[in-house]
């Protein structure tokens, strides 16, 4: 959550200083086939950041962090509340040093409930927020195959931080933000899945029949697979005509979205049956003319050769000082028709320690003493 949130801030131009423990962010070692702590997830999630490795269990390490806080507009962490207090990074400690700082704590669970001190990871939150139940079949829950809770909550934190910075422009005051994973993902799931439970007492079952249909899936064509999404009244009438069944447009079961949702399995079975009859390219051309959304099923490698993504310039070739050439996706949002400048490559562990300490006013002897005491970890070269 925290690294994704701060990646987005860095890509929009914020100066982000990543404070790591002496052993480094554990994500450094995911897929790290060279054993240097520069795995692909880390390289993606930590662009635009500088790395300082501090031992916050030492008074000297905490002293460096406090001096960093005096310069910070925003302080972000995803440490459990009790651990944050032990490390001296609770809101009270940060606000005592810099009351103007926007303090954002990303947590597994909100502090008002009994789960407040539990550990949480994406899989656990997918389970407890109802998403795994929705994602899987009735008798076999399943996880989304990407850490969607981490990323969605990171986005929510980014939004909250920007709102708090805007409020500070009005009031001059910083504030504490708490972004709990469970509560955030429950609202994320319920938006479309609450169904009859929106009403009190409930007027029907929970869930959304269209997304729950076992026939909502990539459809096999004569030579591959396509995603096809027929949704509006006009699109269904057009599709019925396209497959030689214009009579279905007058069927009371299919005339409106209310009726179609109640009979969605029948409609998706029709789509499944019809798409088998023709090859993908032929279907894509016909569906495009009919203005019915459709797309081929891309693998991850396919993304890098997609005509639209290539034309849009989404992917950049970056030369990393230690890892060589990388291919990374740029920030997708444009401002005034242009994209933010490319951020610096992801840092090696402690790469910017001496540099940042000098900016904070530490002299060479002070820096050497902090390194010798183990409060600050120098980059391994």
Secondary structure as UniProt FT lines:
FT   HELIX           2..11
FT   TURN            12..13
FT   STRAND          16..20
FT   TURN            22..23
FT   HELIX           26..29
FT   TURN            30..31
FT   TURN            33..34
FT   HELIX           40..45
FT   TURN            46..48
FT   STRAND          49..54
FT   TURN            56..57
FT   HELIX           59..69
FT   TURN            70..71
FT   STRAND          74..77
FT   HELIX           81..86
FT   TURN            87..88
FT   HELIX           91..97
FT   TURN            99..100
FT   STRAND          102..107
FT   TURN            111..112
FT   TURN            114..117
FT   HELIX           122..128
FT   TURN            129..130
FT   HELIX           131..135
FT   TURN            138..139
FT   HELIX           148..171
FT   STRAND          176..180
FT   HELIX           181..193
FT   HELIX           195..198
FT   HELIX           209..212
FT   TURN            214..215
FT   STRAND          219..220
FT   STRAND          225..229
FT   HELIX           233..242
FT   TURN            243..244
FT   HELIX           246..250
FT   TURN            252..254
FT   HELIX           257..262
FT   HELIX           264..275
FT   TURN            276..277
FT   HELIX           280..289
FT   TURN            290..291
FT   STRAND          293..296
FT   HELIX           300..303
FT   TURN            304..305
FT   HELIX           307..311
FT   TURN            312..313
FT   STRAND          315..320
FT   TURN            321..323
FT   STRAND          324..329
FT   STRAND          334..335
FT   TURN            336..337
FT   STRAND          338..339
FT   TURN            349..352
FT   HELIX           353..359
FT   TURN            360..361
FT   HELIX           364..372
FT   TURN            373..374
FT   STRAND          376..377
//
